[in-house]
Amino acid sequence: MILVLRALGVGDLATAVPALRGLRAAHPDRELVLAAPTWLAPLVELVGDVDRLLDTPGLGRIGWDGPPPRLAVNLHGRGPQSHRMLAAAHPGRLLGFANPSAGFVDGPAWDESEHEVQRWCRLLAWYGIPADRRDLTLRRPPATGVPTGASVLHPGSKIIGKRWPADRFAALARRLAARGHRVVLTGSPDERGLAARVADAAGLPADAVLAGRTGLRELASLVAYARVVVSGDTGVAHLATAFGTPSVVLFGPVPPARWGPPPDRPRHRVIWAGERDWHSWDGVGSHPSLTLLGVDEVSAAVDEVERVERESGAVTA
């Protein structure tokens, strides 16, 4: 049995897909158990290479009570805590980044600037396990219970500083609706108020606010069959990449070189203000790297990814 730790969120799981598939290809006859939060189960099903999900809501104690796994793989972080969690299961072998403070000197060195997808592929490659960083595609879920062909705007983020200003999302929503887009606003239950304010400012109907009304399964279906997705650097952006849905991702303050979609995919457009001196930021509201991004620029990026989609021969609703 192979025990893999990735006790994080939607984007984190999506960026670990190539590594999970590399492990499956290297060990096709072994059970692959993923230690991650159970609320990710609908997305884990779409990965298609995980045999069992072990509820692990975060760092702490891993709830493994079976026999020692043949192999444990740390796809969570550099350690030491995540290393120690897996070591407590007494695996035959532990794969992870070197961390002497955890008593673990095996493995490659951690690179803070590395893209998250490449990070875990490089880790496995160090141990002789190939993984294709381009293998990000998820199985397409059924289009049930959600609108298809909608333009999905996702104004929220767990990190407030990574949110593009709400008034600009509203201006973009108003502009897209005027062009014939069916605009919907997604988000968590905590972001329902934010989405409602954006909808109200944009003149959208109340039923355009889907924030807090979709589970992960419905959100994945909504993104998979969307016309276009516009969001900050958050999990929805990674779902758009995984389903090949045209998307515009607004980055700041973390650069797209660490979390962005593959640069060779023209239906995904990244907008980022670039590296600057942000010491003047007081830590309140949107980060300055996002306030520099204007509605015209984002609107033009939407037009561009839709043009690419049309020229590719795909049907846009």
LOSE-959452 format. One record per residue (C-alpha): residue number from 1; residue in three letters; x, y, z. Coordinates in Angstrom, 3 decimals. Layout:
(NUM; 'ALA'; (X; Y; Z))
...
***
This chain:
(1; 'MET'; (0.000; 0.000; 0.000))
(2; 'ILE'; (1.083; 3.571; -0.759))
(3; 'LEU'; (0.104; 6.353; 1.646))
(4; 'VAL'; (0.239; 9.888; 0.187))
(5; 'LEU'; (-0.192; 13.047; 2.274))
(6; 'ARG'; (-1.764; 16.145; 0.663))
(7; 'ALA'; (-4.054; 17.526; 3.395))
(8; 'LEU'; (-4.810; 20.852; 1.707))
(9; 'GLY'; (-7.394; 22.409; -0.653))
(10; 'VAL'; (-8.744; 22.329; -4.206))
(11; 'GLY'; (-5.824; 24.018; -5.986))
(12; 'ASP'; (-3.340; 21.997; -3.964))
(13; 'LEU'; (-4.951; 18.728; -5.024))
(14; 'ALA'; (-5.173; 19.836; -8.661))
(15; 'THR'; (-1.470; 20.688; -8.783))
(16; 'ALA'; (-0.550; 17.286; -7.306))
(17; 'VAL'; (-2.408; 15.311; -10.008))
(18; 'PRO'; (0.667; 14.617; -12.185))
(19; 'ALA'; (2.543; 13.296; -9.150))
(20; 'LEU'; (-0.372; 11.096; -8.087))
(21; 'ARG'; (-0.579; 9.659; -11.586))
(22; 'GLY'; (3.167; 9.094; -11.636))
(23; 'LEU'; (2.869; 7.087; -8.426))
(24; 'ARG'; (-0.026; 5.085; -9.848))
(25; 'ALA'; (1.913; 4.284; -13.037))
(26; 'ALA'; (4.974; 3.238; -11.036))
(27; 'HIS'; (2.929; 1.023; -8.676))
(28; 'PRO'; (-0.140; -0.130; -10.655))
(29; 'ASP'; (-0.875; -3.105; -8.399))
(30; 'ARG'; (-0.677; -1.332; -5.038))
(31; 'GLU'; (-3.515; 0.418; -3.263))
(32; 'LEU'; (-3.005; 4.176; -3.331))
(33; 'VAL'; (-4.437; 5.925; -0.260))
(34; 'LEU'; (-4.612; 9.715; -0.207))
(35; 'ALA'; (-4.581; 11.457; 3.172))
(36; 'ALA'; (-6.641; 14.604; 2.497))
(37; 'PRO'; (-9.872; 16.245; 3.743))
(38; 'THR'; (-12.984; 14.196; 2.964))
(39; 'TRP'; (-14.769; 17.244; 1.520))
(40; 'LEU'; (-12.394; 16.868; -1.442))
(41; 'ALA'; (-13.929; 13.451; -2.284))
(42; 'PRO'; (-15.831; 14.667; -5.398))
(43; 'LEU'; (-12.599; 16.045; -6.829))
(44; 'VAL'; (-10.579; 12.973; -5.861))
(45; 'GLU'; (-13.062; 10.902; -7.890))
(46; 'LEU'; (-12.271; 13.046; -10.931))
(47; 'VAL'; (-8.530; 12.418; -10.521))
(48; 'GLY'; (-9.239; 8.745; -11.097))
(49; 'ASP'; (-5.999; 7.273; -9.756))
(50; 'VAL'; (-6.722; 7.167; -6.013))
(51; 'ASP'; (-8.153; 4.005; -4.479))
(52; 'ARG'; (-9.121; 5.392; -1.088))
(53; 'LEU'; (-9.406; 8.749; 0.684))
(54; 'LEU'; (-8.276; 8.901; 4.301))
(55; 'ASP'; (-9.847; 11.868; 6.095))
(56; 'THR'; (-6.978; 14.145; 7.085))
(57; 'PRO'; (-8.202; 17.738; 7.549))
(58; 'GLY'; (-4.732; 19.183; 8.063))
(59; 'LEU'; (-1.477; 18.738; 9.886))
(60; 'GLY'; (-1.753; 16.931; 13.190))
(61; 'ARG'; (-2.249; 13.201; 13.496))
(62; 'ILE'; (-2.787; 11.016; 10.464))
(63; 'GLY'; (-5.623; 8.587; 11.140))
(64; 'TRP'; (-3.880; 5.499; 9.844))
(65; 'ASP'; (-4.556; 2.363; 11.941))
(66; 'GLY'; (-3.733; -0.334; 9.389))
(67; 'PRO'; (-0.500; -2.231; 8.835))
(68; 'PRO'; (2.569; -0.139; 7.988))
(69; 'PRO'; (2.374; 1.069; 4.393))
(70; 'ARG'; (5.006; -0.166; 1.996))
(71; 'LEU'; (5.611; 3.425; 0.870))
(72; 'ALA'; (4.670; 6.849; 2.251))
(73; 'VAL'; (4.985; 9.975; 0.102))
(74; 'ASN'; (4.953; 13.531; 1.400))
(75; 'LEU'; (3.240; 15.682; -1.241))
(76; 'HIS'; (2.158; 18.134; 1.453))
(77; 'GLY'; (5.267; 20.181; 2.190))
(78; 'ARG'; (8.896; 20.191; 3.188))
(79; 'GLY'; (8.352; 19.043; 6.787))
(80; 'PRO'; (9.145; 18.675; 9.594))
(81; 'GLN'; (5.571; 18.199; 10.824))
(82; 'SER'; (4.286; 16.548; 7.645))
(83; 'HIS'; (7.323; 14.218; 7.589))
(84; 'ARG'; (6.663; 13.233; 11.189))
(85; 'MET'; (2.984; 12.553; 10.495))
(86; 'LEU'; (3.879; 10.031; 7.817))
(87; 'ALA'; (6.750; 8.556; 9.816))
(88; 'ALA'; (4.248; 7.799; 12.610))
(89; 'ALA'; (2.614; 5.265; 10.250))
(90; 'HIS'; (5.968; 3.371; 10.207))
(91; 'PRO'; (6.216; 3.052; 6.410))
(92; 'GLY'; (8.743; 0.771; 4.791))
(93; 'ARG'; (10.095; 3.831; 2.990))
(94; 'LEU'; (9.336; 7.532; 3.131))
(95; 'LEU'; (9.731; 9.802; 0.099))
(96; 'GLY'; (10.033; 13.517; 0.728))
(97; 'PHE'; (12.206; 16.586; 0.577))
(98; 'ALA'; (15.299; 16.588; 2.769))
(99; 'ASN'; (14.648; 18.032; 6.228))
(100; 'PRO'; (17.348; 17.411; 8.833))
(101; 'SER'; (15.200; 18.945; 11.597))
(102; 'ALA'; (12.754; 16.082; 11.039))
(103; 'GLY'; (15.607; 13.598; 11.083))
(104; 'PHE'; (15.124; 13.098; 7.344))
(105; 'VAL'; (18.243; 13.638; 5.232))
(106; 'ASP'; (17.094; 11.709; 2.162))
(107; 'GLY'; (15.484; 13.442; -0.805))
(108; 'PRO'; (16.184; 16.561; -2.871))
(109; 'ALA'; (16.473; 20.104; -1.544))
(110; 'TRP'; (13.376; 22.316; -1.389))
(111; 'ASP'; (13.186; 25.210; -3.890))
(112; 'GLU'; (10.864; 27.973; -2.665))
(113; 'SER'; (10.595; 29.597; -6.103))
(114; 'GLU'; (9.589; 26.396; -7.920))
(115; 'HIS'; (6.193; 25.952; -9.587))
(116; 'GLU'; (3.948; 23.804; -7.414))
(117; 'VAL'; (3.341; 21.210; -10.135))
(118; 'GLN'; (7.022; 20.895; -10.982))
(119; 'ARG'; (7.930; 20.651; -7.294))
(120; 'TRP'; (6.229; 17.308; -6.787))
(121; 'CYS'; (7.246; 15.917; -10.175))
(122; 'ARG'; (10.864; 16.749; -9.332))
(123; 'LEU'; (10.531; 15.068; -5.952))
(124; 'LEU'; (9.388; 11.818; -7.544))
(125; 'ALA'; (12.010; 12.053; -10.294))
(126; 'TRP'; (14.706; 12.218; -7.606))
(127; 'TYR'; (13.483; 8.792; -6.451))
(128; 'GLY'; (13.355; 7.420; -9.992))
(129; 'ILE'; (9.599; 7.810; -10.505))
(130; 'PRO'; (8.684; 9.737; -13.685))
(131; 'ALA'; (5.713; 12.118; -13.632))
(132; 'ASP'; (4.476; 14.279; -16.486))
(133; 'ARG'; (3.821; 17.833; -15.275))
(134; 'ARG'; (1.481; 18.356; -18.248))
(135; 'ASP'; (-0.881; 15.624; -17.033))
(136; 'LEU'; (-3.287; 17.961; -15.228))
(137; 'THR'; (-6.596; 16.963; -16.848))
(138; 'LEU'; (-9.428; 15.796; -14.614))
(139; 'ARG'; (-12.295; 13.575; -15.670))
(140; 'ARG'; (-15.226; 15.694; -16.840))
(141; 'PRO'; (-18.165; 15.400; -14.404))
(142; 'PRO'; (-21.772; 15.164; -15.603))
(143; 'ALA'; (-23.483; 18.504; -16.286))
(144; 'THR'; (-26.347; 17.997; -13.849))
(145; 'GLY'; (-28.025; 20.613; -11.708))
(146; 'VAL'; (-25.884; 23.549; -12.885))
(147; 'PRO'; (-26.128; 25.999; -15.787))
(148; 'THR'; (-23.909; 25.224; -18.761))
(149; 'GLY'; (-22.213; 27.832; -20.915))
(150; 'ALA'; (-22.163; 30.396; -18.101))
(151; 'SER'; (-19.362; 32.898; -17.578))
(152; 'VAL'; (-18.086; 32.195; -14.075))
(153; 'LEU'; (-16.706; 35.088; -12.035))
(154; 'HIS'; (-15.141; 34.106; -8.728))
(155; 'PRO'; (-14.400; 37.293; -6.728))
(156; 'GLY'; (-13.338; 35.645; -3.480))
(157; 'SER'; (-10.248; 34.067; -1.971))
(158; 'LYS'; (-9.414; 32.787; 1.499))
(159; 'ILE'; (-6.571; 35.326; 1.445))
(160; 'ILE'; (-8.148; 38.784; 1.300))
(161; 'GLY'; (-5.055; 40.329; -0.280))
(162; 'LYS'; (-5.443; 38.017; -3.306))
(163; 'ARG'; (-8.880; 39.417; -4.186))
(164; 'TRP'; (-9.285; 41.774; -7.136))
(165; 'PRO'; (-11.413; 44.734; -5.938))
(166; 'ALA'; (-15.129; 43.930; -5.850))
(167; 'ASP'; (-16.103; 47.071; -7.760))
(168; 'ARG'; (-13.920; 45.945; -10.661))
(169; 'PHE'; (-15.476; 42.493; -10.681))
(170; 'ALA'; (-18.857; 44.257; -10.797))
(171; 'ALA'; (-17.768; 46.449; -13.720))
(172; 'LEU'; (-16.488; 43.378; -15.571))
(173; 'ALA'; (-19.715; 41.470; -14.859))
(174; 'ARG'; (-21.772; 44.394; -16.161))
(175; 'ARG'; (-19.680; 44.578; -19.320))
(176; 'LEU'; (-19.856; 40.839; -20.023))
(177; 'ALA'; (-23.602; 40.724; -19.397))
(178; 'ALA'; (-24.063; 43.565; -21.884))
(179; 'ARG'; (-22.266; 41.421; -24.479))
(180; 'GLY'; (-24.655; 38.524; -23.978))
(181; 'HIS'; (-22.767; 36.487; -21.361))
(182; 'ARG'; (-24.770; 34.689; -18.710))
(183; 'VAL'; (-22.707; 35.742; -15.698))
(184; 'VAL'; (-22.749; 33.760; -12.442))
(185; 'LEU'; (-20.797; 34.447; -9.267))
(186; 'THR'; (-19.266; 31.602; -7.286))
(187; 'GLY'; (-17.616; 31.351; -3.899))
(188; 'SER'; (-17.772; 29.747; -0.482))
(189; 'PRO'; (-20.635; 30.311; 1.984))
(190; 'ASP'; (-18.478; 32.956; 3.686))
(191; 'GLU'; (-18.152; 34.755; 0.338))
(192; 'ARG'; (-21.870; 34.848; -0.444))
(193; 'GLY'; (-22.152; 38.436; 0.820))
(194; 'LEU'; (-19.245; 39.510; -1.392))
(195; 'ALA'; (-20.788; 37.839; -4.432))
(196; 'ALA'; (-24.174; 39.425; -3.676))
(197; 'ARG'; (-22.593; 42.890; -3.516))
(198; 'VAL'; (-20.870; 42.316; -6.860))
(199; 'ALA'; (-24.125; 41.110; -8.422))
(200; 'ASP'; (-26.080; 44.059; -7.071))
(201; 'ALA'; (-23.512; 46.588; -8.323))
(202; 'ALA'; (-23.474; 44.875; -11.720))
(203; 'GLY'; (-27.264; 44.812; -12.018))
(204; 'LEU'; (-27.369; 41.012; -12.138))
(205; 'PRO'; (-30.404; 39.023; -10.943))
(206; 'ALA'; (-30.297; 37.401; -7.525))
(207; 'ASP'; (-30.118; 33.908; -9.043))
(208; 'ALA'; (-26.728; 34.822; -10.562))
(209; 'VAL'; (-25.250; 34.461; -7.074))
(210; 'LEU'; (-24.208; 30.815; -6.702))
(211; 'ALA'; (-21.680; 31.445; -3.920))
(212; 'GLY'; (-22.514; 29.229; -0.967))
(213; 'ARG'; (-25.114; 27.324; -2.994))
(214; 'THR'; (-22.873; 24.782; -4.726))
(215; 'GLY'; (-20.929; 21.906; -3.281))
(216; 'LEU'; (-17.573; 20.949; -4.734))
(217; 'ARG'; (-19.179; 18.496; -7.168))
(218; 'GLU'; (-21.520; 21.187; -8.540))
(219; 'LEU'; (-18.736; 23.768; -8.679))
(220; 'ALA'; (-16.568; 21.380; -10.686))
(221; 'SER'; (-19.446; 20.781; -13.136))
(222; 'LEU'; (-20.114; 24.504; -13.420))
(223; 'VAL'; (-16.457; 25.203; -14.280))
(224; 'ALA'; (-16.150; 22.199; -16.598))
(225; 'TYR'; (-19.016; 23.441; -18.795))
(226; 'ALA'; (-18.440; 27.195; -18.421))
(227; 'ARG'; (-17.974; 29.629; -21.289))
(228; 'VAL'; (-15.115; 31.342; -19.451))
(229; 'VAL'; (-13.813; 31.598; -15.880))
(230; 'VAL'; (-12.360; 34.765; -14.342))
(231; 'SER'; (-10.813; 34.482; -10.887))
(232; 'GLY'; (-7.874; 35.263; -8.714))
(233; 'ASP'; (-5.160; 32.762; -7.877))
(234; 'THR'; (-7.436; 30.248; -6.193))
(235; 'GLY'; (-8.808; 26.724; -6.568))
(236; 'VAL'; (-11.360; 27.617; -9.262))
(237; 'ALA'; (-8.509; 28.711; -11.556))
(238; 'HIS'; (-6.920; 25.273; -11.228))
(239; 'LEU'; (-10.240; 23.597; -12.026))
(240; 'ALA'; (-10.474; 25.658; -15.222))
(241; 'THR'; (-6.992; 24.469; -16.206))
(242; 'ALA'; (-7.876; 20.862; -15.378))
(243; 'PHE'; (-11.006; 20.943; -17.568))
(244; 'GLY'; (-9.528; 23.043; -20.373))
(245; 'THR'; (-12.116; 25.781; -19.779))
(246; 'PRO'; (-11.043; 29.209; -21.105))
(247; 'SER'; (-9.886; 31.265; -18.150))
(248; 'VAL'; (-8.368; 34.556; -17.071))
(249; 'VAL'; (-6.424; 34.398; -13.797))
(250; 'LEU'; (-5.489; 37.553; -11.878))
(251; 'PHE'; (-2.269; 37.115; -9.920))
(252; 'GLY'; (-0.903; 38.984; -6.956))
(253; 'PRO'; (1.123; 39.035; -4.799))
(254; 'VAL'; (2.346; 35.463; -5.518))
(255; 'PRO'; (3.746; 35.295; -9.082))
(256; 'PRO'; (2.195; 32.990; -11.701))
(257; 'ALA'; (5.568; 31.287; -12.072))
(258; 'ARG'; (4.697; 29.437; -8.860))
(259; 'TRP'; (0.981; 28.682; -9.250))
(260; 'GLY'; (-0.118; 29.701; -12.755))
(261; 'PRO'; (-1.490; 27.533; -15.572))
(262; 'PRO'; (1.030; 26.084; -18.042))
(263; 'PRO'; (2.304; 28.942; -20.230))
(264; 'ASP'; (1.861; 26.922; -23.428))
(265; 'ARG'; (-1.950; 26.753; -23.137))
(266; 'PRO'; (-3.431; 29.773; -24.967))
(267; 'ARG'; (-6.971; 29.305; -23.639))
(268; 'HIS'; (-5.679; 30.265; -20.164))
(269; 'ARG'; (-4.518; 33.860; -19.767))
(270; 'VAL'; (-2.553; 35.174; -16.778))
(271; 'ILE'; (-2.550; 38.846; -15.770))
(272; 'TRP'; (0.075; 40.009; -13.291))
(273; 'ALA'; (1.581; 43.408; -12.506))
(274; 'GLY'; (5.051; 41.924; -12.058))
(275; 'GLU'; (7.658; 42.139; -9.325))
(276; 'ARG'; (7.727; 45.511; -7.557))
(277; 'ASP'; (8.441; 47.033; -4.172))
(278; 'TRP'; (5.237; 46.572; -2.179))
(279; 'HIS'; (6.494; 47.714; 1.239))
(280; 'SER'; (3.940; 50.532; 1.293))
(281; 'TRP'; (1.019; 48.086; 1.549))
(282; 'ASP'; (-0.707; 48.208; 4.948))
(283; 'GLY'; (-2.007; 44.632; 4.670))
(284; 'VAL'; (-5.658; 45.729; 4.362))
(285; 'GLY'; (-7.798; 44.906; 1.334))
(286; 'SER'; (-6.545; 43.885; -2.084))
(287; 'HIS'; (-2.794; 43.719; -2.589))
(288; 'PRO'; (-1.412; 46.608; -4.718))
(289; 'SER'; (-0.363; 44.130; -7.404))
(290; 'LEU'; (-4.069; 43.476; -7.981))
(291; 'THR'; (-5.284; 47.060; -7.722))
(292; 'LEU'; (-3.008; 47.849; -10.683))
(293; 'LEU'; (-5.088; 45.545; -12.906))
(294; 'GLY'; (-7.827; 47.429; -14.729))
(295; 'VAL'; (-11.202; 46.309; -16.050))
(296; 'ASP'; (-10.231; 47.065; -19.653))
(297; 'GLU'; (-7.199; 44.792; -19.390))
(298; 'VAL'; (-9.172; 41.913; -17.906))
(299; 'SER'; (-12.029; 42.368; -20.377))
(300; 'ALA'; (-9.577; 42.276; -23.275))
(301; 'ALA'; (-8.098; 39.052; -21.873))
(302; 'VAL'; (-11.572; 37.483; -21.826))
(303; 'ASP'; (-11.997; 38.465; -25.469))
(304; 'GLU'; (-8.614; 36.933; -26.280))
(305; 'VAL'; (-9.264; 33.523; -24.705))
(306; 'GLU'; (-12.664; 33.398; -26.387))
(307; 'ARG'; (-11.051; 34.206; -29.723))
(308; 'VAL'; (-8.578; 31.368; -29.197))
(309; 'GLU'; (-11.464; 29.055; -28.330))
(310; 'ARG'; (-13.358; 29.972; -31.493))
(311; 'GLU'; (-10.289; 29.528; -33.695))
(312; 'SER'; (-9.611; 26.129; -32.152))
(313; 'GLY'; (-12.975; 24.960; -33.449))
(314; 'ALA'; (-14.492; 24.471; -30.002))
(315; 'VAL'; (-18.114; 25.407; -29.499))
(316; 'THR'; (-18.638; 28.265; -27.067))
(317; 'ALA'; (-22.100; 28.545; -25.556))
***
